[in-house]
Amino acid sequence: MQLAGVDCEFCHQGVAFENDATWCAACRTVLHRSCLASTLNHCPICRRVYEAPERHFVFSAMCPVCAAPNPSRLAECSVCRTPTRWDTAAAYDEFRAHMKGVALWYLLRGLVGLIGAGVCTALVLASLLGGTMGTPTGWLIGGAMLLLTDAIISFIKCRTIGKFR
């Protein structure tokens, strides 16, 4: 959660640095750590006893972008610096559902590319076997290779994204 630049709900002053603030895990109210201490560790909005939001963090087992493993439960990927931490289990589940949708899109794109490559290849074979050289064979071969390459890349992305945990 972004804390710097947000106003504290207790003193209504802006938070200058991330480390100077925290938030209520129950209602997501942003507070300076010093203000929280002056409220006797109770949220001024929901009136509950403060519970550290860190207790609710969820870390992915792998990076959602480069698929590097995240065994140390780091907040960001050690390879590409992509965030690998979510504030709540619900936010993590929502992101995983999004990733499944992206994987499905790549699967469909790969299937369409594979079908297109098959059509181009069939037209090349029909042109060569039928003896009609009116078909631009070179363009069809290039199209088949391009579509097949894109299909393979899409299948690889689908598989990688589908493994996200």
N, C-alpha and C positions, 0 to 999 in steps of 0.2 A: 504494500500500500504506500502511495506517495504521501510523505509527511511534510517535507520541506515546502514552504510557501503556503501551507494550510493554516488557518487560524485555530488556536487552542479554544476549545469550547468553555473553558473555565475562565481564563483571563482575557480572551478575545484578541490576543497578540499573535502575530505570525510566527510560525516555526521556522527558525533560520537553518538549522541543521537536522538531518534525520536522527542523529544520535541523541538530540535534545528532547525527542518526543516519543510517544507510543500511542496506542489506541486501545479502546475497550473492545475486547473480543466479542462481547455480547451485542453491542449496538454500533460499533465501528466509530465511536466518537474519538476525535483526535485531541490529545492532551499533552502539554509539556510534562516531562517527568517530575519537575519540581512542583507543578500545580497538582499533579496526582498525589504527591506526598502530602500536600496541604489539605487534601480532601480525605485524608486518612484511608487512602487506597479504595475509595468508592467513586464510581463514575457519576459525575454531576448530572448526567442526562437520564440514564436508566436506573441510577441509584444502587446498582449491584456492586458487589465486591469486585475489585479489579482482578481480572484474570489475564495473564500475559498472553498476547496473541501468538507468541512463538509456540505455544503448546498446541496450536491448531494448524500450524504450517504443514503442508503436504509437499513432498519433494518427488519429482519424477525419477525413475530408475535410469532414464536415458534422456539425452538432449532431443527436443522436438525438431530441431533443424538439422544437426549433423549426425544424430544417432550415437554420439559418443556416450559411453556409460557414465553414470553419476553415482558411484558407490559410496561416496563420502557425504552425501546429502548436502551438496553445495547449493547456494542460492542461484548460481549461474554456471553455465557450462565452462569447464576449464579449457576447452578448445576454441569455441566460437563466441563465448560470453552471452549466449542466449539465456534468459531466465529459466530456471528449472524448479522454482519454488512458487507455490500458490498459497494464498492466505487462509483458505478454507478447503475442506474436502469437496464442498459443493462447487467452488470455482474450478478445482482440478477436474471434477467429473464433467463439468460443462466444457472444459477445454478438450478432454478426451473425446467427448461426443463430436466436437468440431473436427478433431483429427480423423475420426472414423469417416466423417463426411468427405474430407479431403482425399482420403485413401480411396473411397468409392469413386470419386470424380476421376482420379488417375487410372483406376481400373477400367472405367468406361472409355476414357480417352485412349488407353492402350488397346482395347477391343476394337474401337473404331479405326485406329491406325492399322491394326492387323487385318481387318476386313478390307480397308482401302488398298493395302499392299497386295493382298490376295487378288483383288479385282485388277490392279495394274499388271500383275504377273500373268493372270489369265488372258488379258488383252494382248500382252506381248506374245504369249504362246500361240494364241489364235491368229495373230498377225503373221508370225513366222511359219506356222503349220498351214495356214490357209493361203499363203502366197500373196496376200494383199499387202503391199508395202506402202499403202497410203496412210497407214497408222504411224504416227511419230514414235517409233519404237524407243529411241533414245530418251525421250521425255517420259515414257511409261516406265522404263527401267530406273531412271533417276527418281521418279515419283515413288516407285515401289521401295527403293532403298531408303529414301527419306522417311516414308511412312513407317517402314519396318523399324528403322532406328528410333523414331519417336515412340513407337509402341513399346519397344524394349525398355527405353528409359522410363516411360510411364509405368510399366509393370514393376520396375525396380523401385521407383518412388512409392508406388502403392504398397509394396511389400515392406519397405522401410518404415513408412508412416503407420502402417497397420500394426507394427510391432511396438509402437509407443506405449510406454508404461510409466 
